[in-house]
Amino acid sequence: MPTALGPFLVLLLVWAGFGLAVAACAGTGDPWTFFSWRNQTLILAQSAIVAVGACGMVLVVVAGGIDLAAGSMIALCSVVTALVLAHSGCPPLGGFLFALLAVLGVGAACGALSGALIAGLRLAPFIVTLGMLSMARGAAKGAADNQTVNFDHPWLADLMTPTAYHAATDPWWQAPLIVAPGVWIAAGLVAVTWFLMERTVFGRNAAAIGSNPAAARLCGIHVAGHTIAIYAWCGLCLGLAGLLETAKLSQGDPTTASGRELDIIAAVVVGGASLSGGRGSVIAAAVGAVLMVVLRSGGQLLEWNPWVQEILIGVVIIVAVAVDRWRRGRSE
């Protein structure tokens, strides 16, 4: 069975269940709001940020690590994007490219620092990234002076805004283009990450490190160097997620993405990655990212309290880890 098939079937079941529940509970409004094409494009746009973060997280988890600083790094890179756009003085395209390079650099640097501390000082990834969580959030608040950062580049919002499609007048082949450009950016990054994990020595070495670091070291793999590179890749992906977050908000917010690391980690784990390392699929993680957003979108349409949604996400993580333990127990 393909790795992504199980998560996809779960996604399909949850998607249909929420849609029918919303239809059954609808009052005077449209009972099929959840199934509307507009809602589907919004779900995909919101999933793009989680999926981009999952592209970095899945490689970290496969290598036997974890990155709890994902949400804070997204916030930091969101502030960096806004500051660059507000003060660059460049034309729109030049300002965007400058901001892109800035957030990729900041994200990769933060990730590489986490990787260096983990590899160089032999510290637990949980402890290092927990510290980075606090440092990145503090840096975001300090850089933004504890307030949102506005900029005069409204076109940036187009990255996360679906385009209207009129079936009666527009050609049928334009229908797929109505999804937000950020969705295509996420899809491209998923493809790049898949190639990195499945078709390169670097990806195979990451899986070997996650399976057995000592054996990987004996096989001649430079574990420390790979660990730094893996966390740097995760930081780079989170930097891109921060740029998309800025596009969604149309401003830089140092308090944004609080708890987003839970959605990203849940997406990776629901996608079948083992928290013990050695196994994971970026395509399945992307499916898991959509599942996380469907859970939140369905909960909002059913008017569930935010705390109910948080409990649901926690249950999903626990169940996914339990299934992983059960699966590994059967294979041993």
C-alpha positions in Angstrom: 0.0 0.0 0.0 1.5 3.4 -0.9 2.6 5.4 2.1 0.2 8.3 1.4 -2.8 6.1 0.7 -3.7 5.6 4.4 -3.6 9.3 5.3 -5.5 10.2 2.1 -8.3 7.8 3.0 -8.5 9.3 6.5 -8.5 12.8 5.0 -11.3 11.8 2.6 -13.3 10.3 5.5 -12.9 13.3 7.7 -13.6 15.7 4.9 -16.9 14.0 4.0 -17.8 13.6 7.7 -17.4 17.3 8.4 -19.2 18.3 5.2 -22.2 16.2 6.0 -22.2 17.4 9.7 -22.1 21.0 8.6 -25.0 20.3 6.1 -27.0 18.6 8.8 -26.5 21.5 11.3 -27.0 24.3 8.9 -29.8 26.8 9.8 -31.0 29.2 7.2 -27.7 29.4 5.4 -26.3 27.2 2.6 -26.1 23.6 3.9 -23.3 22.8 1.5 -21.0 25.6 2.6 -18.2 23.2 3.5 -18.3 21.5 0.1 -18.3 24.8 -1.8 -15.4 25.4 -4.2 -14.6 28.6 -2.5 -14.2 26.8 0.9 -12.0 24.1 -0.8 -9.6 26.8 -2.2 -9.5 28.5 1.2 -8.6 25.1 2.8 -5.8 24.6 0.3 -4.5 28.1 0.8 -4.4 27.6 4.6 -2.8 24.2 4.2 0.0 25.6 2.1 1.7 27.2 5.2 1.5 24.0 7.2 2.6 21.9 4.2 5.7 24.1 3.6 6.7 23.8 7.3 6.1 20.0 7.1 8.5 19.8 4.2 11.3 20.7 6.6 9.9 18.9 9.6 9.6 15.6 7.9 13.3 15.4 7.2 14.1 16.3 10.8 11.8 13.6 12.1 13.1 11.0 9.6 16.6 11.8 11.0 15.4 11.1 14.5 14.9 14.8 15.6 12.2 17.3 16.3 11.8 21.0 16.0 9.5 22.7 18.5 10.5 26.2 17.3 8.6 26.0 14.1 5.8 28.4 15.1 8.2 31.0 16.5 10.5 30.8 13.5 7.5 31.4 11.2 6.7 34.5 13.3 10.3 35.7 13.2 10.4 35.3 9.4 7.0 37.0 9.1 8.4 40.1 10.9 11.6 40.0 8.8 9.5 39.9 5.6 7.5 42.9 6.7 10.5 44.9 7.8 12.3 44.3 4.5 9.3 45.2 2.4 8.7 48.3 4.6 12.2 49.6 4.4 13.8 48.2 1.2 12.7 51.1 -1.1 12.8 48.6 -4.0 10.2 48.1 -6.7 7.6 45.4 -5.8 9.5 42.6 -7.6 12.9 43.6 -6.2 11.5 44.1 -2.7 9.9 40.6 -2.9 13.1 38.9 -4.0 15.1 40.8 -1.3 12.5 39.7 1.3 12.6 36.1 0.0 16.4 35.9 0.3 16.3 37.5 3.8 13.7 35.0 5.2 15.4 32.0 3.7 18.7 33.2 5.2 17.3 33.9 8.6 15.4 30.6 8.7 18.4 28.6 7.5 20.7 30.3 10.0 18.3 29.6 12.9 17.9 26.0 11.8 21.7 25.6 11.4 22.3 27.0 14.9 19.9 24.4 16.4 21.5 21.7 14.4 25.0 22.8 15.5 24.0 22.8 19.2 22.4 19.4 18.9 25.4 17.9 17.0 28.2 19.7 18.7 27.1 19.7 22.3 25.2 16.4 22.0 22.1 18.1 23.4 18.6 16.6 23.0 16.7 18.1 20.1 13.7 18.7 22.3 15.7 20.9 24.7 17.6 22.8 22.0 14.5 23.6 19.9 12.5 24.5 23.0 15.1 27.1 23.7 15.1 28.2 20.1 11.3 28.5 20.4 11.7 31.2 23.1 14.6 32.9 21.4 13.0 33.2 18.0 9.8 34.5 19.5 11.7 37.0 21.6 13.7 38.1 18.5 10.5 38.6 16.5 8.9 40.8 19.3 12.1 42.7 19.6 12.6 43.3 15.9 8.9 44.4 15.6 9.1 46.5 18.8 6.2 44.5 20.2 3.8 45.6 17.5 2.6 44.5 14.0 4.7 45.7 11.1 2.8 47.2 8.2 4.1 47.7 4.6 2.9 49.1 1.4 2.9 46.1 -0.9 -0.7 44.9 -1.1 0.1 42.7 -4.1 1.9 40.3 -1.7 -1.6 39.2 -0.4 -2.2 37.7 -3.9 0.1 34.8 -3.0 -2.5 33.5 -0.6 -5.7 34.7 -2.3 -7.6 32.3 -4.6 -8.7 33.8 -7.9 -12.3 34.0 -8.8 -13.4 31.5 -11.5 -16.7 31.9 -13.5 -17.7 28.6 -15.0 -20.1 30.2 -17.4 -17.5 32.5 -19.1 -14.0 31.3 -18.2 -12.4 28.3 -20.1 -12.6 25.0 -18.2 -8.8 24.7 -18.2 -8.4 27.8 -16.1 -10.3 26.2 -13.1 -7.2 24.7 -11.5 -5.5 28.1 -11.7 -7.9 29.7 -9.2 -6.1 28.2 -6.2 -3.8 30.6 -4.4 -0.2 30.8 -5.9 1.0 29.8 -2.4 -0.5 26.4 -3.0 1.6 25.9 -6.1 4.7 27.1 -4.2 3.9 24.4 -1.5 3.4 21.7 -4.2 6.7 22.6 -5.8 8.5 22.4 -2.4 6.9 19.0 -1.7 8.2 17.8 -5.1 11.7 19.1 -4.3 11.7 17.5 -0.8 10.5 14.2 -2.2 13.4 14.2 -4.7 15.8 15.1 -1.8 14.5 12.3 0.4 14.0 9.6 -2.2 16.6 10.2 -4.9 19.7 11.6 -3.2 22.4 10.3 -0.9 21.6 13.1 1.5 18.0 11.8 2.0 19.1 8.2 2.4 21.8 9.3 4.9 19.1 11.2 6.9 17.0 8.0 7.2 20.1 6.0 8.2 20.9 8.5 11.0 17.3 8.3 12.2 17.4 4.5 12.2 20.7 4.1 14.0 23.1 7.0 14.5 25.9 4.8 15.7 25.7 2.5 12.8 25.5 5.4 10.4 28.7 6.8 11.9 30.4 3.5 11.5 29.3 3.5 7.8 31.2 6.7 7.3 28.3 9.1 7.4 29.2 12.5 8.8 26.4 12.6 11.4 27.1 16.0 12.8 27.4 17.7 9.4 24.2 16.0 8.2 22.4 17.1 11.4 23.3 20.7 10.8 22.2 20.5 7.2 18.9 18.9 8.0 18.0 21.5 10.6 19.1 24.2 8.2 16.8 22.8 5.5 14.0 22.8 8.0 14.7 26.4 8.9 14.8 27.4 5.2 11.3 25.8 4.8 10.0 27.6 7.9 11.4 30.9 6.4 9.3 30.4 3.3 6.3 29.5 5.5 6.9 32.8 7.3 6.8 34.7 4.0 3.5 33.0 3.1 2.2 33.8 6.6 3.0 37.5 6.0 1.1 37.3 2.6 -1.9 35.8 4.4 -2.0 38.5 7.1 -0.8 41.4 4.9 1.5 42.4 7.8 4.2 41.1 10.0 3.0 39.9 13.4 5.4 38.7 16.1 2.6 36.9 17.9 1.4 34.9 14.9 1.7 31.1 14.4 1.6 30.4 18.1 1.1 26.6 18.4 1.6 26.2 14.6 4.4 23.7 15.4 1.7 21.3 16.7 -0.1 21.4 13.3 3.2 20.8 11.5 4.3 18.0 13.7 0.8 16.4 13.7 0.8 16.6 9.8 4.1 14.7 9.7 3.1 12.1 12.2 -0.3 11.6 10.7 1.5 11.1 7.4 3.1 8.0 8.8 6.5 9.4 9.9 8.0 7.6 12.9 9.0 9.9 15.8 11.7 7.3 16.5 13.2 8.2 13.1 14.1 6.3 10.0 10.8 6.5 8.2 8.6 9.3 6.7 7.0 10.6 3.5 6.7 14.2 2.5 3.7 13.5 0.2 1.9 11.8 3.1 2.9 14.8 5.4 1.4 17.2 2.8 -1.9 15.1 3.0 -1.6 15.4 6.8 -1.3 19.2 6.5 -4.6 19.3 4.6 -6.2 17.1 7.2 -5.1 19.5 10.0 -6.7 22.4 8.2 -9.9 20.4 7.4 -10.2 19.7 11.1 -10.0 23.3 12.0 -12.2 24.5 9.1 -14.9 22.0 9.9 -14.7 22.9 13.6 -15.2 26.6 12.8 -18.1 26.0 10.5 -19.7 23.8 13.3 -19.0 26.7 15.7 -16.9 24.7 18.0 -14.9 26.6 20.6 -11.2 27.0 19.8 -10.3 24.9 22.9 -12.3 22.0 21.4 -10.2 22.2 18.2 -7.0 22.2 20.3 -8.2 19.1 22.1 -9.0 17.4 18.8 -5.5 18.2 17.4 -4.0 16.7 20.6 -6.1 13.5 20.2 -5.0 13.2 16.6 -1.3 13.4 17.6 -1.7 10.8 20.3 -3.6 8.4 18.1 -1.1 8.8 15.3 1.8 8.1 17.6 -0.1 5.1 19.1 -0.7 3.7 15.7 3.0 4.2 14.9 4.0 2.3 18.0 1.6 -0.5 17.2 2.9 -0.7 13.6 6.5 -0.9 14.8 5.6 -3.5 17.4 4.2 -5.8 14.7 7.2 -5.4 12.5 9.7 -6.3 15.3 
